[in-house]
């Protein structure tokens, strides 16, 4: 039997938001059983809250956005991936801006924060969602599916027209050590030709060569941590986005999936397993 976990002590981190470019501090606090991951906008009147839940997803343009009334946060997937992989089920995330810090563009800072805070096991049983049938979301040549599996596994195929990227494949059994060694350090990928358009939309205002792996038409401008960093970051995003359904046991297989398909799958799983 598995039990729920929270963190053993509060811990804070300050940086800038990837898309907003704004300074932001997050403070992770222990939370009671059955709370889930809850973001608290401490910069707004009455400190409104939004739970990290598929039902609260309102946008998936370049990042996953959660919204509940006045409480809105986006680019939550890197933090959620660390919570998921390190088995932290309950936490209050106080945040004084609309977006968590980008840190280095990966989940590593958040994983290290959680390890420093420590794990506190709780008395309530963990209601793990055990996938017992196939769920699939398709969009033209993109898809994501989950099948029954005794564990949590992600298989991803990335296909990108850039000559240095092409087709990348990754297959990982998601456990804490594997996540930290092979996935957590993989950073967000960006392209020079997209920067102007993104910034015109109010996105990528905090991006730079330190927190995004940037490609121009012919080369990569940021030293890579992994030859296949793109596909590893796609796996990271899935781990974060699928936590919006809860703790899952199943095998995710995806081709060219992004936040829109990931969160649609999370919604479908959550709707089917409500009340269990």
N, C-alpha and C positions, 0 to 999 in steps of 0.2 A: 504494500500500500504506500502511495506517495502522499506527502503532506504539502500544504502551501508554505511558501517562504516569503519573508520580507527582508529588508536590510537591517543590520544590527545597530547602525547609527546613522545620523544625518551627515550628508557630505555635499559640498558645493563645488561648482566649476563656472568660470567666467570666460567668455569668448565673443565672437561675432557670429551672426546668422549668415548662412551661405547665400540665401536669396534676398533677405532684407538688408544685409550689411550693417545691421544694428547691433550695438553692444547688448549682451544678454548674460544674465546669471541664472543658472538652475540650481536648486537645492533639492536633493533627493531625501525624502523622509520616510521612516518606517510607517506602515499602514496596517490596520487590522485585517484579519482574514476576510476573504470575499469582497475586498475593496476593488481589486484590479489595479491597473496603472491609471492614475487620475492626474491630469494636468490642472494646475491652479494658477490662473493669471493674477499674480499678486500686484501687478501694475494697474489693474482696473478696479473701479468701484465695486465693493462687495466681494471682490476676489472670486469671480465666477469660475466654475470647474467644468471640465469635459473629460469623460472617460475614454480611454483608448479602446475603442470598440468599433467594429465594422459599421454598425448602424450610424455612427457619428461622422463617417467619411463624407465630405462635401466636395472635394476636389482632388484630382490626381495629376494635375499639370506639373510635371517635373518633380513632384514630391507628393507625399500623402498629407492631406489636410483634415484635421478633426475640428468639429464645430458643434457647440451646444449653446444656443442663445448668444450672449456676449462673449463667451469663452471660445476662442479660436486659436489653434496652433497648427503650424505646418512644418514639413521636413522632420517628422517624428520617427521615421522608419529606422534610422541608424541607432537611436537610443532604444527603441523597442526591440531591435535585433539583439542588443546586449542583454536586455531583460529576459528575452526568450531563451537565449542560449545559456545564460547563467542561472536559469530557473528561479528568477525573482517574479513572483506572481502579484504581489501587492506593494504599491509604493505611491506616495504623494509626490508629484513633481511640481515644486513651486517654480514659476518662470515669470520673469519680469519683462517679457517681450513676446512677440508673436511666433518666434521660432527658436528652437534650441541652438546652442552654439554649433558651428560646423566642425570645430576642432581642426583635425587634419583631413577631414573629408571621409573618414572611416568610422568604425565603431570602437576602435581600440581605446580611445580616451574613456568612453563610457564603460567599457568592460573593466578597465583598470579602476575606475571610480567604484564600481560595484564590488570588485574584489577588495578594495581598501575599506569599504563600508562593512563588508562581511555579511554573511547570510544568517538570518534568524529563522529557524524552523518554527512553524506554527502548529496549533493543535488540530486545525480543520483539514479534512481530506481534500486533496487536489482532484477536482472534477475534470480529468483529462478527456478530451474528445478523441475517441477511438474510431478512426474512419473504417466503416464497414461496407462501403460501396464506392463507386467511381463518381467523382464530381469533375466537370470540365467546363471551361470557359474558352470560347474561340472568337477570334477576330481576324478574318482573312488568313494570312500566313503566320499568325501568332496564336499561341494557345498556352494554357496552363491547366493541368489536371492533377488530381490526387487520388491515389489508389490505396487499398488496405496494405498495411506494412507494420511489422513489429518493431517500431522505432520511429525516428524522425529523420527523413532523408530527402535531399534536394538534388535533382538532376536537371541541369540547365544547358541549353544550346543557344549561344549568342551568334547572330549573323549580322555583320556590319560591313558596309561597302568600302570603308577606309582600307587602303592597301596594307597597313600595318596591323589591322585587327582581323578582318575576315571572319572565319568561323572559329569560335572557341567553345570548348565543352568542359563542363565540371560536374562531378558527382561526389557528394559528401554526405556521410552519416553525421548528423549534427549533434555533437556532444561538446561540452564546455571546452575541453582541451583542443579539439579539432577546430572549433570556432576561433579560439584565440590564436592558434598557430597558423591557420590556413585561410581564414575568412575575415576576421575582425579588422585587419590592417588594410584591406582592399578599399581604395578610395573612389569617390565619384569621378566619372569621366566627362570631359567637356571638349568642345571643338571651337577653334578660333572663329570659324565662320558663323557660329551661332551666337557669339557673345553680344554683338550689337543688337540683334533681334531680341535676345533674352532680356537685356538691360532695358530696352524700350518697353518691355512688358512688366518692368519692375522686378525682374528675376536676376539671379547671379550677381547681385550688387556687392556681395561679400566674397566672391570667388577670386582666387589668385593661384599662382603656381605652387603655393605651399599647401593648399587644401583641395585642389582639383588636379587630376591628371589631364593635362591639356595636349591636344593634338592639333597641328596645323595640317595643311593638305598633304604633306610629305613625311613629317616626322613627329615624334613625341617630344614635347618641350619640358616634361617633368620626368625625372628618373623614376623608373618603375620599381615597385616592390615585388611584383610577380609578373612574369611574362604574360600571363593571362589575367591581369588585374581586372579587366572589364567584366569577364564572366563571374569572377569571384565576388565582385561588388553586386552583380545581379542576384547572386545567391544570398548575399547579405540582405538586400532589399526584400527578398521573399521571406526570409526569416523574420524580419521586422513587420512586414505587412500582414503575414499570416497570424501573428500574435493577436491581431485585432479580432480573431475568432476565438481565441483562448489557447490553452495548451493542447497541441494536436499530436496524435500518433498516426503517421501515414507517410507515404512516399509521394513527393511532389515532382512532377515531370513537366518541364516548361521549355518552350521555344520562343524566343524573342518577346517574352512577357515583360510587362512593366507594371507600374503602380495601379493603373486602371484595371487590368486583368487580375492582378494579385488581390486587390481589395474586393473585386466582384466575387472571386472564389471564397474569400474570407466571409463575405456576407451570406453566400449560399450555404456554407458549412454552419455558420452561426444560426441562421434561420431554421435549419434542419435539426439542430441539436439544442434548441432553447428549452430550458426547463429540465434537462437531463442531469 
